[in-house]
Amino acid sequence: MSKVNRQPPESDFIPVMTEGAARAGRWVISVDHAANAVPPCVNGGDLQISPEDMARHIAYDVGALGVARHLGEVMDAPVVAATFSRLVIDPNRGEDDPTLVMKLYDGTIIPTNRHVDAAEIERRLAKFHRPYHLALADVIAARPNPVLLAVHSFTPQFRGRALRPWQVGVLYAHDTRLAAPLLDVLRAEVDLCVGDNQPYSGALGGDAMDRHGLQTGRPHVLIELRNDLIECPEDQKAWADRLAPLLDQALRDAQV
């Protein structure tokens, strides 16, 4: 008898992973771009781009989840991660952001998104984007004095553009209570090239840190790691082990 390859129903896809919700530390770690999965209800799980493109930074933040999970263990912190590709819908964008569903990214056209309409965007918001933010908000609300850390990674080079020199970047908007001391402790590491709101600014209205940090007044910061430095599990663990005491020192210095 031939085997039937059945796609799972839409309800089988869980858009958010929470790990260590009962951990007692102040930090709450989020990973907006943790995975490159395309749910079956989005064109049968196919964005119509190559496997090579789905493995690139355009689909997810390479290595970020591994770093975040190790940080969670070391810092006794919960980790909340989106399980769908940023190309399905970007949880680090506001619902009215024109880049919420990307049609072209770093030279790659996303055919499945090319003719996406308002109804499809609303469907993806309801199924993926909003459940992720609700889960993150619930984890944050369950803690008496939370501090938010978003973990991201960035590509060393966009196609046709200059190499990025930074190994790590600290992103923020106008609340620098945590970002400023973190920049100080990272700059004290003499072997690091540290980006101050690089490789891009953290002032993006409606993004995850704006939503859960700025709008609520909670201490928060977004950290970016160059993804060629965290491609393998050993490097992800090494960076987490290095960053954890620096993050804790920055929090002490911030006195928040």
N, C-alpha and C positions, 0 to 999 in steps of 0.2 A: 504493500500500500504506500502510495506517495505521501510525503510529509507536506502538510499545508503550512506555509509561512504566514502566519496571521499577525498583522500589526495590532498592538494592544489598543484598547479603547482610550479615548481622551482622558478619562478619569484615572487611568493608571499612571499618568505623568504627574509627578510631584514637583512643583516649581521652586521649592526651597528646601535646603538641608540645614538643620540646626544640630550642632554638636556641643555637648557639655553645658546644656542649659542650666544645670544645677551647680555649676562651678561658682565659687564664692568671690572671685576677684572683682575689682571695679571695672576693668576693661570689658567692653563688648566689641568683638571683632567682626567686621562685615567684609564679604567678598562679592562685589556686584557682578563681576565678570569671571566667575569661577569655572565655568564649563562651556563647552562648544556643542552641546546637545541641541538637536532640533526636534521638538515634540512631534509625534506622529500626526497630530491634527493640523500641523502646518505643512501643507503640500506633501503629505505622506512622510514627513521627516526629512525633506530634501529641499534645500535652498537653491539647488541647481548650480552650485559652484564646486570646484574640485576639492578632493580630499586634502590636497596641499594647502589650499586657501583656508579650509576649515581648521587646519592645524596652525594657522598663523594668528598673529595678534588681532587681526580684524574680527575673528570669531570669539575670542576669549582672551583673558589675561594669563598668558603662559606662566606657570609656576606659582601664581598667586595663592591658589588654594592650599598647596602644600606648605608654603610659608605660614599662612594663616593658621592652619591646623596645628603646626608645631608651636607657634606662638601661643595658641590657646592652651596647649598642654603646659608650657613653661610658665605662663602668666596666670593660670587658673581662670581662664576666660572663656565664655561661650563664643562659638563661631557660627555665624549665620551666612549662608552662601546661596546665591541663585544657581539653579541647576540647568538653566537654558542659555543658549548662545545670545550674546549681545546683538547679533544680527536678526534674531527673532523679534526682540524688542529690548531696548536698552534700559535696565533698571537704574542706571546712573544718569538718567535724563528726566526732566519734568514731563508731565503728560502732554503739555503743549509745545514741547521742544521740537523743532523741525527735523532734528537728527534722531528722534525717538526710534524710527525704523529706517535704517540706512538702505539706500538703493545703490550707492557707490561708495566704496571705502578703500583707500590706499591703492587705487588703480583697478580694483575688482568690482565689476557690476554684479549685483545680487539679483538674478532674474526673478526669483519668487517674490521679491519685494517691489519689483519694478512698477507694478500697477496696483499696489496695495491701496485700498480706499479707507475712508473713515470708519466704516463698519468693521472692517478687518482689524484695523488698529484698536478699536474699542474691544473687540473680541480678545485680542492678545493682551491688552491691558487687564481685562477681567480675569483671564486665565493664568497669567504669568507675572506681570509687573506688580499689580496690586497685592496679590497673595505674598509675594516676597517682602514688600514693605510692611504689610500687616504683621508678618512673622517677626521681622526685625523690631518693629515697634513693640510687640508683645514682650520680647526678650529684654529690651531696654526698660520697659515699664515695670518689669518684675524686680528690678534692682533698686536699692535705695539711693545710690549716688553714682550713676554710671558715667563712664568715660568712653567715648566712641573712637574706634580706630578702623578706618577703611584701608584695606590692603589691595593694591593694584600693581600691575607691571606694565612696562612700555617697551616698544620695539627700539632697538639701537638705531634704526634708520628707516624712515619712510622712503618709498621708491622715489628716486630722483632728487632726494634732499640730503643735506649734510648729516654726517654722523653725530649722534648725540653723545656728549662727553660724560654725562652724569651717570654715576652708578646707582644713586638713590635720590629721590626728590621728595620734598615736603610741600604739600598743596593745602591751601587755605583761602578763605575769603577775608572778611574784615575782623573776624575773631581770631586773634593770634595768641590767646592765652596758653595754648599747648603747642602750637606750631613754632613760636619763637624759641622757647627753651629746647624743643627737639632739634631745631636747626643748630643751636649752640652746641649741644652734645654731639651731634653728628659731625659738625665741622671740627671738633676736637680730635676726631679720628683722622690722623694725618694721611692715611692712605685712601681716603674717600673724596670723590668729587661730588659735592652735594648741590642739588638744584633747589633754589628758593623759588617756589611756584614755577618749577620747571619739571618736566618738559612742556607744561602748559599750566595755566592759572587754575586755581581751585575755586575761583569765583564764578560758579555756574549756577544760576538761579534754578531751583527745582531739582537739583541733583540730590543724591542720597545724603550727603553731609549737610546740605542746606536744609533738607527736609527733617532730618533727625537730630541735627546739631544746632545750626544757626537759628532755626525757627523755634526751637525749644529751649535755647540758652544753655544746652549741655556742652561741656568741654569735648572737643573733637579734633581730629586731624586725619588727613589722608596721606598715606605714604606710597610712593611709587618706587619699584625696583626694576632695573633694566633686565629684560627677560632672558638675555643670553647668560646672565649670572645665576639664574635659578631654574634652569631647564631640568636638572636631574634632582632626585629626592635628596641626595647627600648635600647638595648646595642649598636646597630649600631649608633643610634642617640647620645647616651652618649659619645661614643668614638669620633665621629665627633665633638661634642661640645668641647671635651677636646683637640683634636688635632688642631683644627682651629687656636686658638691663638698661639699655640706653633709653628706651621708652619709659621704664619705671623711674629713671633718674629725671627725665624731662617732666614727668608728672609731679614728682616731688618738688622740682624747681618751680613749677607752675603754681603750686599751692592753691589748687582748685578743688 
